[in-house]
Amino acid sequence: MGAFLALYTFSALILLLIHGGLCADIIGGTEVAPHSRPFMAQIKDSQGHFCGGALIKENWVLTAAHCEMKGGKVVLGAHSLKAREKQKQTFKIAKQIRYPCYDPSSKENDIMLIQLQKRATLTTAVKPIPLPTSDDDPKPGTICTVAGWGQTDNRPKTLSATLREVNITVIRRQICNNKYHYNGNPVITENMICAGAESGNRDSCLGDSGGPLRCNNVMRGITSFGKPKKCGSVDGPGVYTRLTKQHLQWIRKTIGGA
């Protein structure tokens, strides 16, 4: 799965795909039934940068911090990436609030809130996803799902025309850190979830960043980063920001009654 931010540290080598707003697509997944994931959000800017996100309140979307965009907009109720759909609702962005402890070099705490200028009209195609009531850390072997409109392979400009989803399996951090490390120092922290498939070919990719990771139908994380041009590879499973107690407290405090 991918991200793309131009960084000149080791992390940039791993996270090279995190750039401005482009994020991670679904590898090895299938198209979902239209409008069956009413919490999914598209986040775009005029330069073609693209991320996913999750509606958590009528006027708030949760996404990745590296998805911050200038002059961006949010589209809710979409199944298609470009086609006109009567279910779509488009909003200008009022605020983009990164988590205070976000570290762009390590991608620690890669989480951000977007406030919409207006409240969304809730319909069968536009509904918030509930925030988890606990900060449970999904155990290795747990089956989770991730969805998005990102690339379906490692070739450029292959964003999916429609929303796709794939099942992935949580991987032990120790195993994941054998694939993501720098001078013996771990890259995957307790604030992250590593997930993919033992044989590869199941992953998020460029364009999917910011979308929700759901385990047992509960949102547990946010699509964050992966190795560049290695979506779906055995040695580069996707990494997701875990919704910790601190993250959830910050979210609830920030969105409050707004």
Summary of the structure (lengths in Angstrom):
residues: 258
radius of gyration: 16.2
end to end distance: 33.1
largest distance: 52.0
contacts: 970
relative contact order: 0.24
helix: 10%
strand: 35%
